[in-house]
Amino acid sequence: MTQAQTMTIEEKLTISNKAIALKKAGDLEGYDRLMKTIPLPPYLAKIAKEKIGPEFFIRTGWDLSEAEAEFGQDWLGR
C-alpha cells in the first residue's frame, strides 16, 4: 500500500479479525504485529503524540500513513 492509497474499513476489519484470532490462540506478538499494520486514525495519533510523545511511535512501529496524509510527512517531528 502506498501513501496515496488508504485502507478500506473492510481491510481494517479483516486484519483486526485475524489479529484477534491470534490473540485468542495465545500469540500476543502476532496480534501486536498485525494490529500495527492498520493505519492509526489521525485523531488518535495526534492525541498519542501529545500525551505519550513522538518517541512512542518511533519505538513501536505503528502505521502512521493516515496521520501523515492529514498532517504532513513531518508532523511527528513538529
VMD Tcl script that draws the C-alpha trace (Angstrom):
set ca {
  {0.00 0.00 0.00}
  {1.40 3.39 -0.94}
  {0.88 6.70 0.78}
  {-1.77 7.66 -1.81}
  {-3.85 4.59 -1.06}
  {-5.96 4.24 2.02}
  {-7.01 1.04 3.68}
  {-10.74 0.38 3.50}
  {-12.76 -0.36 6.61}
  {-13.24 -3.89 5.29}
  {-9.48 -4.36 5.02}
  {-9.01 -2.99 8.52}
  {-11.67 -5.33 9.89}
  {-10.16 -8.34 8.12}
  {-6.74 -7.65 9.64}
  {-8.30 -6.95 13.03}
  {-10.20 -10.26 12.96}
  {-7.02 -12.16 12.07}
  {-5.19 -10.39 14.89}
  {-7.93 -11.24 17.38}
  {-7.75 -14.89 16.33}
  {-4.01 -14.84 17.01}
  {-4.58 -13.27 20.43}
  {-7.18 -15.90 21.31}
  {-4.67 -18.57 20.27}
  {-2.14 -17.05 22.66}
  {0.06 -15.39 20.03}
  {0.29 -11.91 21.54}
  {3.31 -10.97 19.43}
  {1.43 -11.90 16.24}
  {-1.58 -9.92 17.44}
  {0.54 -6.87 18.15}
  {2.40 -7.14 14.83}
  {-0.84 -7.34 12.80}
  {-2.61 -4.56 14.68}
  {0.28 -2.22 13.96}
  {-0.28 -2.72 10.21}
  {-3.66 -1.00 10.47}
  {-3.15 2.75 9.99}
  {-3.70 4.59 13.24}
  {-6.52 7.13 12.81}
  {-5.10 10.68 12.65}
  {-7.02 11.90 15.71}
  {-5.65 9.02 17.83}
  {-2.12 9.54 16.51}
  {-2.31 13.25 17.36}
  {-3.56 12.60 20.89}
  {-0.96 9.89 21.50}
  {1.81 12.17 20.23}
  {0.70 14.90 22.64}
  {0.20 12.59 25.64}
  {2.89 9.95 25.14}
  {5.35 11.68 22.82}
  {6.68 11.00 19.34}
  {9.25 8.54 20.66}
  {6.40 6.09 21.25}
  {5.75 5.86 17.52}
  {9.41 5.61 16.64}
  {9.88 2.80 19.15}
  {6.71 0.80 18.45}
  {6.30 0.95 14.69}
  {2.64 1.85 14.22}
  {1.41 2.60 10.69}
  {1.08 6.39 10.61}
  {0.21 6.75 6.91}
  {-3.22 8.30 7.56}
  {-1.80 10.81 10.05}
  {0.98 11.69 7.59}
  {-1.59 12.19 4.83}
  {-3.62 14.53 7.05}
  {-0.89 16.39 8.96}
  {2.07 16.15 6.55}
  {5.14 13.92 6.37}
  {6.94 15.87 9.10}
  {4.08 16.03 11.63}
  {5.75 13.67 14.06}
  {8.82 15.90 14.39}
  {6.87 19.13 14.84}
}
mol new
graphics top color blue
foreach p $ca { graphics top sphere $p radius 0.5 }
foreach p [lrange $ca 0 end-1] q [lrange $ca 1 end] { graphics top cylinder $p $q radius 0.2 }
display resetview
